[in-house]
Amino acid sequence: MRQNRRLTRCTLFVPLIVFCALLSAAQEQKLAPAKRAQIEAAVSKFMASTHAPGVAVAVVENGEYEWANGFGLADLENNVPASERTLFRMGSISKSLTAVGTLELWERGKIDLDAPVQKYCPAFPERQKPITTREVMGHLGGIRHYKEGPDDLEINNTKHFDNPIQGGLAFFKNDPLVADPGTHFHYSTQGYTLVGCVMEGASGEKYVDFMMKNVFASSGMEHTQADNRFTIIPYRTRFYHKTESGTVENDEFLDSSYKIPGGGWLSSAADMARFEVSILDDKLLKHATEEMMWTPLKPSDGSEDHYGLGWGVFTEAGIRYVGHSGGQQGTSTDFLIAPEKKAGAVVLANIEDVNSNQLTREILKILLPTTEHTLK
């Protein structure tokens, strides 16, 4: 639990609304009724155990977006139901989105992933050894994560940046590396701001503009956008956290404009399902590029790595899964794809510090035949 958490005026007990049957108009019902019933039961159990005010889920089966729905409330104070269109903070799922945009530029010959980052982002000072975009995308660049301190000024940033890339770089660009590039996996949201800077230098466009046009519009993700606190954004959820006693409160304030590439996008379950379909259809990237994106890098220290370029990768019961989780103020998110099975799931919750991956795995267990699927 963070210290000095600001309390707010909204304090409600979630058990009163855990599963109040406030279901929105969902995607055309292609999912088998029996599977849908099992998924709804799993969501109910998840919400009861986590006290999540609102959850949205989506499923992709046979390479198609088959079903999505919202459960509970997106806004407790105003009694607004969650739906498949509700916009949640993506948190670190933003890294997977950014990785796809970066590799689009690589396919066009605009980025050399193994060139020093300063070729495209001269604002980032040179270090004792060259750092490549590939290393930064795989968290091998030695870039630090959030700077920890008594005030958590980065985790709890309240300053707004109209230029998210240059504003974000200022937080860490002059700090020493935590390890020599290529030697050690060190997860870094800050590093993805550097990737965004590389994208801007290579494309000649603002990072947000490039992503909107080349990743989101191409996938039919009509509502996905940057989490700008000044903009009126329809369907954006409110953001909550749970106290030790189980009481739900409004979460502390965050302006995520300093970390859009690594943790600052808003999206919905429906839009993320469309993203999964685009990936499975090789619409955004060539299949060979996706395989490169999903291939874990190899730190020179010999440690085991389960992270490719912006995507986590693991195999269980002979099935390969790729995806990412996210968490920050007011959100816990997860999406997973089983590429060979043409299946995927999305889980978005408007509460901090709950394990959305647990529910994503449960949904995939329902989608895929139990004889070949033993996710725990």
Backbone torsions as a table, in degrees:
resi	resn	phi	psi	omega
1	MET	NA	129.1	179.8
2	ARG	-69.4	151.1	177.1
3	GLN	-82.3	157.9	175.3
4	ASN	55.5	34.9	177.8
5	ARG	-68.5	129.9	179.7
6	ARG	-74.7	125.7	177.4
7	LEU	-82.9	150.6	-179.3
8	THR	-124.8	177.5	-171.5
9	ARG	-78.0	-17.9	-176.5
10	CYS	-93.8	114.2	176.3
11	THR	-136.2	114.0	-177.0
12	LEU	-133.6	155.3	175.0
13	PHE	-95.9	116.0	-174.3
14	VAL	-61.6	-32.4	179.9
15	PRO	-52.7	-23.3	178.6
16	LEU	-68.2	-23.3	-174.9
17	ILE	-128.6	10.3	-170.5
18	VAL	-49.4	-48.9	-177.2
19	PHE	-139.0	73.6	-170.0
20	CYS	-93.1	19.2	173.7
21	ALA	59.8	28.5	176.7
22	LEU	-89.4	72.4	-177.9
23	LEU	-93.1	137.1	-179.1
24	SER	-85.8	173.0	172.1
25	ALA	-66.8	119.9	-171.1
26	ALA	-100.2	173.5	171.6
27	GLN	-53.1	147.6	178.4
28	GLU	-44.3	132.6	-169.4
29	GLN	-77.4	89.2	176.7
30	LYS	-97.4	-20.6	-177.2
31	LEU	-71.4	140.9	179.5
32	ALA	-57.8	134.5	-177.3
33	PRO	-54.2	-38.0	-179.0
34	ALA	-65.4	-41.4	177.9
35	LYS	-67.1	-40.5	179.1
36	ARG	-61.1	-42.4	179.5
37	ALA	-62.8	-41.1	178.6
38	GLN	-64.6	-40.6	179.5
39	ILE	-65.8	-43.3	178.7
40	GLU	-61.6	-37.6	177.0
41	ALA	-66.2	-39.4	178.6
42	ALA	-65.4	-39.2	177.3
43	VAL	-64.0	-43.9	179.0
44	SER	-57.7	-46.3	179.3
45	LYS	-63.7	-41.3	179.5
46	PHE	-62.8	-45.0	-178.6
47	MET	-66.8	-38.1	179.3
48	ALA	-65.4	-36.5	-176.8
49	SER	-82.0	-26.1	-176.0
50	THR	-104.3	-14.3	-175.4
51	HIS	66.1	23.7	178.5
52	ALA	-64.2	124.2	178.2
53	PRO	-64.1	-42.8	-177.6
54	GLY	-141.1	143.4	179.5
55	VAL	-139.3	141.3	171.2
56	ALA	-125.8	138.8	-179.9
57	VAL	-131.9	155.4	175.4
58	ALA	-146.8	150.9	178.2
59	VAL	-130.8	145.0	173.1
60	VAL	-118.9	128.8	-178.6
61	GLU	-138.0	138.3	-177.8
62	ASN	54.6	34.2	177.6
63	GLY	75.4	8.6	-177.5
64	GLU	-121.9	146.1	173.2
65	TYR	-74.7	109.0	-170.7
66	GLU	-104.6	-29.4	-174.7
67	TRP	-165.4	144.3	172.3
68	ALA	-152.8	152.9	179.1
69	ASN	-162.1	163.2	176.0
70	GLY	-115.3	152.4	-177.1
71	PHE	-136.7	141.3	178.6
72	GLY	76.0	-148.7	-170.6
73	LEU	-122.5	137.1	172.2
74	ALA	-83.2	-25.0	-178.2
75	ASP	-142.4	107.9	-176.9
76	LEU	-68.4	-40.8	-175.1
77	GLU	-67.4	-33.4	-176.9
78	ASN	-107.9	7.8	173.9
79	ASN	57.6	45.1	-178.4
80	VAL	-95.5	120.8	-179.1
81	PRO	-66.9	147.1	169.7
82	ALA	-77.6	147.9	179.1
83	SER	-142.0	177.0	177.0
84	GLU	-66.8	-14.2	178.7
85	ARG	-96.7	-8.6	179.4
86	THR	-57.9	134.4	-179.0
87	LEU	-95.4	120.3	178.9
88	PHE	-108.4	154.6	168.6
89	ARG	-66.5	130.0	-179.3
90	MET	-79.8	-21.4	-173.7
91	GLY	57.1	-135.8	-172.7
92	SER	-74.9	-6.2	168.6
93	ILE	-57.5	-24.1	177.1
94	SER	-54.8	-30.4	-179.8
95	LYS	-64.7	-39.4	178.7
96	SER	-65.7	-39.2	177.7
97	LEU	-64.1	-46.0	179.2
98	THR	-62.4	-38.2	179.5
99	ALA	-60.8	-40.7	179.4
100	VAL	-63.8	-43.8	177.3
101	GLY	-61.4	-40.9	178.8
102	THR	-62.7	-43.2	-177.4
103	LEU	-75.0	-22.9	169.3
104	GLU	-61.5	-43.9	177.7
105	LEU	-65.1	-37.0	176.8
106	TRP	-63.3	-42.6	178.6
107	GLU	-62.4	-29.9	179.5
108	ARG	-83.5	-1.1	-179.0
109	GLY	78.4	18.6	-177.2
110	LYS	-89.9	-21.8	-177.8
111	ILE	-128.8	131.9	167.0
112	ASP	-96.1	108.5	-175.5
113	LEU	-62.8	-19.8	-175.4
114	ASP	-107.0	9.5	173.4
115	ALA	-87.2	154.4	175.9
116	PRO	-56.9	141.6	-176.3
117	VAL	-59.7	-25.9	-177.7
118	GLN	-66.4	-15.2	175.9
119	LYS	-60.3	-32.1	-177.9
120	TYR	-114.2	-22.9	-177.5
121	CYS	-128.8	76.3	-178.5
122	PRO	-66.3	-13.7	179.1
123	ALA	-70.4	-15.7	179.1
124	PHE	-92.4	117.3	-174.7
125	PRO	-63.4	148.5	176.2
126	GLU	-67.0	149.9	178.5
127	ARG	-112.6	-173.7	-176.9
128	GLN	-64.2	-25.7	176.5
129	LYS	-136.5	151.3	-180.0
130	PRO	-63.0	146.0	175.3
131	ILE	-118.5	130.6	-178.7
132	THR	-103.4	160.0	177.4
133	THR	-62.6	-38.9	178.4
134	ARG	-58.9	-43.9	180.0
135	GLU	-64.2	-42.1	-179.3
136	VAL	-65.8	-41.6	179.1
137	MET	-62.7	-31.6	179.3
138	GLY	-95.0	10.7	179.2
139	HIS	61.8	33.8	174.5
140	LEU	-112.8	11.0	-175.4
141	GLY	-83.0	-8.2	-178.7
142	GLY	79.7	8.8	178.0
143	ILE	-75.5	135.8	-179.5
144	ARG	-70.1	160.5	172.4
145	HIS	-86.8	-153.2	179.0
146	TYR	-63.3	141.8	174.8
147	LYS	-77.4	122.7	-177.6
148	GLU	-89.6	143.3	179.1
149	GLY	-170.2	179.3	-176.1
150	PRO	-63.9	-25.7	-176.8
151	ASP	-106.0	-7.3	-179.4
152	ASP	46.7	52.3	-171.9
153	LEU	-66.2	-21.1	176.8
154	GLU	-88.4	-48.4	178.7
155	ILE	-58.9	-37.3	-177.5
156	ASN	-108.3	38.1	-177.4
157	ASN	-56.2	135.6	177.4
158	THR	-117.8	-2.5	-179.0
159	LYS	-87.2	137.7	178.9
160	HIS	-96.5	137.6	178.4
161	PHE	-118.3	119.2	174.9
162	ASP	-69.7	-27.5	174.4
163	ASN	-109.4	92.5	-172.3
164	PRO	-65.2	-27.8	-177.6
165	ILE	-75.4	-54.6	-179.0
166	GLN	-68.1	-35.9	176.4
167	GLY	-64.6	-41.2	179.0
168	GLY	-68.9	-39.3	178.9
169	LEU	-58.5	-34.4	-176.7
170	ALA	-60.9	-23.2	-179.4
171	PHE	-67.4	-32.2	-168.1
172	PHE	-139.0	-6.5	-168.6
173	LYS	-63.7	-25.0	-179.4
174	ASN	-99.3	5.2	-178.1
175	ASP	-84.7	151.0	178.3
176	PRO	-67.2	155.7	176.3
177	LEU	-72.5	152.1	177.8
178	VAL	-87.1	-14.8	177.9
179	ALA	-163.4	157.8	175.0
180	ASP	-63.1	140.9	-179.8
181	PRO	-54.8	136.9	176.7
182	GLY	86.0	-8.2	-171.7
183	THR	-92.7	-31.2	-166.6
184	HIS	-149.9	137.0	174.9
185	PHE	-75.5	121.1	176.3
186	HIS	-138.8	106.0	-174.9
187	TYR	-60.6	134.4	-175.4
188	SER	-148.6	109.5	170.9
189	THR	-67.3	-36.7	178.6
190	GLN	-58.5	-36.3	-179.6
191	GLY	-58.5	-30.6	-179.3
192	TYR	-74.5	-19.3	168.3
193	THR	-65.9	-37.6	174.4
194	LEU	-63.4	-40.0	175.5
195	VAL	-61.1	-40.9	176.7
196	GLY	-61.5	-37.3	176.7
197	CYS	-65.3	-40.8	176.1
198	VAL	-59.9	-43.6	179.6
199	MET	-61.4	-40.9	179.4
200	GLU	-64.6	-43.7	179.7
201	GLY	-65.7	-36.1	-178.0
202	ALA	-77.2	-34.5	-174.8
203	SER	-93.8	-23.0	-173.9
204	GLY	75.3	12.5	179.5
205	GLU	-123.2	158.8	172.3
206	LYS	-64.9	142.5	-177.5
207	TYR	-53.2	-50.6	-176.6
208	VAL	-61.3	-43.3	180.0
209	ASP	-61.8	-43.2	-179.7
210	PHE	-62.0	-45.6	-178.9
211	MET	-64.2	-43.0	-179.2
212	MET	-60.1	-41.0	-174.8
213	LYS	-82.3	-39.4	-168.5
214	ASN	-101.5	-19.6	178.6
215	VAL	-111.2	-54.4	-172.9
216	PHE	-75.7	-49.9	179.2
217	ALA	-62.1	-37.8	-179.8
218	SER	-66.3	-23.2	-178.9
219	SER	-100.4	-0.4	-176.2
220	GLY	74.5	23.1	179.3
221	MET	-86.8	76.3	-167.7
222	GLU	-70.8	-22.4	-173.7
223	HIS	-109.4	-6.5	-179.4
224	THR	-69.1	132.7	-177.1
225	GLN	-161.3	169.1	178.7
226	ALA	-68.9	146.5	-178.8
227	ASP	-81.6	82.9	-178.9
228	ASN	-98.4	117.8	-174.4
229	ARG	-70.6	-17.2	179.9
230	PHE	-88.5	-18.4	-176.0
231	THR	-84.6	139.9	171.8
232	ILE	-78.6	113.7	-174.5
233	ILE	-119.8	105.9	178.5
234	PRO	-58.3	143.0	175.7
235	TYR	75.1	2.9	177.9
236	ARG	-69.7	130.6	178.9
237	THR	-72.8	162.9	165.1
238	ARG	-83.6	166.4	-171.0
239	PHE	-120.4	129.6	-171.2
240	TYR	-128.0	162.5	169.2
241	HIS	-141.5	165.4	-176.7
242	LYS	-114.8	134.4	175.9
243	THR	-79.2	172.3	179.4
244	GLU	-63.3	-25.4	179.4
245	SER	-84.1	-4.3	179.9
246	GLY	94.0	3.7	177.7
247	THR	-79.4	137.6	178.8
248	VAL	-94.8	133.2	178.4
249	GLU	-131.9	160.7	170.4
250	ASN	-60.9	136.6	-178.1
251	ASP	-76.7	164.5	-179.5
252	GLU	-67.2	160.7	-173.1
253	PHE	-72.1	142.0	174.3
254	LEU	-142.9	131.2	166.3
255	ASP	-108.2	109.8	-173.8
256	SER	-92.2	15.9	-176.1
257	SER	-65.9	-13.4	179.8
258	TYR	-86.3	-4.3	-174.4
259	LYS	-144.5	40.0	-178.1
260	ILE	-56.7	-47.6	-176.9
261	PRO	-62.8	-30.8	-176.0
262	GLY	-105.5	-11.1	-176.8
263	GLY	-175.0	34.0	-173.5
264	GLY	-131.6	14.8	179.1
265	TRP	-93.7	151.3	169.2
266	LEU	-106.8	139.7	174.3
267	SER	-155.0	173.8	-178.7
268	SER	-116.9	166.5	175.9
269	ALA	-61.3	-40.5	-179.6
270	ALA	-64.3	-45.2	-179.9
271	ASP	-65.1	-39.9	-179.7
272	MET	-68.4	-31.6	174.1
273	ALA	-64.9	-39.6	177.1
274	ARG	-64.3	-36.4	175.7
275	PHE	-62.3	-44.1	178.6
276	GLU	-60.4	-42.1	178.7
277	VAL	-62.8	-41.8	179.0
278	SER	-61.8	-38.0	177.3
279	ILE	-67.1	-46.5	-179.0
280	LEU	-65.2	-29.7	179.0
281	ASP	-86.0	1.0	-175.6
282	ASP	55.8	36.3	-177.2
283	LYS	-81.1	-35.0	-177.8
284	LEU	-91.0	-37.6	-178.2
285	LEU	-135.3	154.6	172.8
286	LYS	-66.9	154.2	-178.6
287	HIS	-58.8	-40.6	-179.8
288	ALA	-63.4	-35.5	178.6
289	THR	-68.5	-40.1	176.3
290	GLU	-60.7	-41.1	179.7
291	GLU	-63.2	-38.8	175.6
292	MET	-63.6	-41.9	-179.7
293	MET	-62.4	-32.1	-176.3
294	TRP	-96.9	10.2	178.8
295	THR	-95.2	115.8	179.7
296	PRO	-57.8	140.8	175.6
297	LEU	-78.4	169.7	-175.6
298	LYS	-122.8	98.1	176.3
299	PRO	-58.9	142.2	-177.8
300	SER	-69.7	-13.3	177.2
301	ASP	-78.5	-0.8	175.7
302	GLY	83.0	2.0	-179.1
303	SER	-71.7	153.3	179.9
304	GLU	-75.3	139.4	-176.5
305	ASP	-129.9	134.6	178.9
306	HIS	-120.1	28.7	-176.3
307	TYR	-128.8	129.7	177.2
308	GLY	-92.2	-124.9	177.5
309	LEU	-107.7	88.7	178.9
310	GLY	82.2	4.2	-179.0
311	TRP	-134.7	138.9	169.5
312	GLY	-81.8	150.8	-175.8
313	VAL	-138.6	132.7	171.8
314	PHE	-154.1	158.3	177.5
315	THR	-123.1	135.3	178.6
316	GLU	-144.5	132.7	-178.5
317	ALA	54.0	35.0	177.2
318	GLY	79.4	3.9	179.9
319	ILE	-110.3	131.2	178.7
320	ARG	-90.1	136.0	178.1
321	TYR	-124.1	142.6	176.2
322	VAL	-134.5	147.4	179.2
323	GLY	163.1	-156.8	-177.4
324	HIS	-163.6	152.9	171.6
325	SER	-109.3	165.4	176.5
326	GLY	-148.7	148.9	177.2
327	GLY	-158.7	134.1	173.5
328	GLN	-163.7	-168.6	-178.2
329	GLN	-52.4	120.1	172.4
330	GLY	77.1	18.5	-179.0
331	THR	-157.3	147.9	170.1
332	SER	-143.5	118.4	-171.1
333	THR	-131.8	159.9	177.3
334	ASP	-163.5	142.4	168.2
335	PHE	-141.9	143.7	179.4
336	LEU	-137.2	144.8	174.8
337	ILE	-127.2	137.3	168.8
338	ALA	-105.2	91.8	-169.5
339	PRO	-56.8	-44.3	-177.2
340	GLU	-69.2	-23.0	179.8
341	LYS	-96.1	-2.9	-179.7
342	LYS	55.4	38.9	-177.2
343	ALA	-129.0	155.3	178.0
344	GLY	-163.4	164.2	178.6
345	ALA	-145.7	152.1	178.2
346	VAL	-131.4	135.2	175.2
347	VAL	-134.2	124.7	180.0
348	LEU	-128.6	127.3	179.4
349	ALA	-127.2	142.6	-176.6
350	ASN	-95.3	43.5	177.5
351	ILE	-142.4	147.1	-176.5
352	GLU	-84.1	149.9	168.5
353	ASP	64.0	42.1	168.0
354	VAL	-122.9	158.0	-172.8
355	ASN	-91.5	85.3	178.3
356	SER	-66.2	-27.5	179.2
357	ASN	-60.5	-30.8	178.0
358	GLN	-59.3	-43.6	-179.4
359	LEU	-74.6	-37.5	177.4
360	THR	-58.1	-44.7	179.1
361	ARG	-64.9	-38.2	178.6
362	GLU	-64.5	-38.6	178.7
363	ILE	-65.6	-42.0	178.9
364	LEU	-66.4	-32.4	175.5
365	LYS	-63.4	-34.5	177.4
366	ILE	-74.3	-38.6	-176.5
367	LEU	-70.1	-38.7	-174.5
368	LEU	-97.3	149.5	-178.0
369	PRO	-55.5	133.4	-176.9
370	THR	-65.9	-21.8	-179.9
371	THR	-68.3	-18.1	-177.7
372	GLU	-124.5	13.0	-171.8
373	HIS	-137.7	116.8	-178.2
374	THR	-130.9	38.4	177.1
375	LEU	-57.6	136.9	-178.4
376	LYS	-105.2	NA	NA
